[in-house]
Amino acid sequence: MKKKFIICILTLIISSTSANSILTFASSNVDKSSKSNIENIIKDSNDNMILLRKANPNIDIFDYISDEYYESKDSIATYGAKNKDVLIHNNGKPIKTNVLVEKNGYELIAVHKYINDNYDYAEYFYSTENKNNINIIKDNIKNNDLMGAKGISTNNTQNSKEAPIFRKSNWNYNWNGSKYYTMTDSLTFERKSKSANYNGKKVSVWDITSVGQIKGARSGTRINNQYTRMSAEAFGSQSLIDYGPSVNSGGNLSVSLDGLVPKLSWGFNLGNWKTQDLSSLYSNYGRWKFTGPAFGMSQIFTSKPGVRMTNGRGNFGLEVSHTHATNHGDFRTGVSQYFVPDR
C-alpha cells in the first residue's frame, strides 16, 4: 500500500522572475526518532527537491522526499537541481525549529534558502509576534543583495578550495509594541582544511566570521553597548584555536585568525566605539563587549568579529548570541545554533 501523504506547501522564489510560484506536493511520513535539523537541508544532483511539510508546531519542518513521492514531476520541471531558491513559512505564524536553543521570546517565522554550485545561503527571520506579515519578509528578500549580505570572508576565499556557507539572521527589537531597532547577523563559514593535524588528531579547520549590525528604526534611539558570543562550548569534538579582535581598543582594528592553515585577515573601523576582549580559548568561545560613546546619539553600529575552530567528528556546530543595551532597555537575540556538514 502507498504510504500516507500529508500535503505540503513549498513557496518557490525564482530569482529570475518577480512572481512567486506556489506548488503543492505530497510527502511521506518520517521516522520521528530521527529528527531533522533545520540546517540539514539536502542538496542533490538528480533534480530532486528540498520539500517542506506544512509548518506545524508538532513536526519538524524539513523533509527530504525522493522522486517516488511526488504527485506530479511535471509541475517541477522548471526547478532544477543546480539553483534552489525557496522560502519556507507558515503564513506569518511560528514554525518549529531547533536553531533557537534559547529563544528569549523569539520564534522562527521564515527561512529563505538559496543553493547553487558556488555557495549555500540561508536567511532566518525571527519575531516575538504570533502573527506576522509574510509579504514584508518577501519584499525584504526581493530587495536583498545576496553578495551584500555575505560576510567578511567573501574576498578571502583564496585560502579555501571550497565554497563558503552563509547564514544570515534578522531580529526586530520592539518596545511598547512598536519596532525600535533592527538587528542582523551575517555569518560566513569556510572550511580551510579537511585533514589538519591538531594535538595528534586529524581535524577539519573552520573560519567563521560575523558581520553584525544594529540600527535604530526611528528617531530618538540610542545604542549603548553590544555583547557578542561565538561559541563551540556545547560541542565536545571542537576546539577554538584563534579569535579576533583580541585587543581592547577603538578606532581602526586589524583582525586576523591564525594557526594550522594560512592566516585570514580583515579590518573594520569602530569609530568612537571601543571593544573589550572577553574570549576564552580554554572554554572554546569568542566573546566581545563593544561600548558606544558616552555622549551623543549612536543609532547604528557594525561589528566584525571572527573565530577559527577545529572539528574532529560529525557536523560542525556553532552557537551565536547578541545582547544590546539601549535607551529603551536591554534586548537579547537568544542563542542560535548552526550546524554545517563536515566530517
Summary of the structure (lengths in Angstrom):
residues: 343
radius of gyration: 20.6
end to end distance: 37.5
largest distance: 71.6
contacts: 1061
relative contact order: 0.14
helix: 8%
strand: 53%
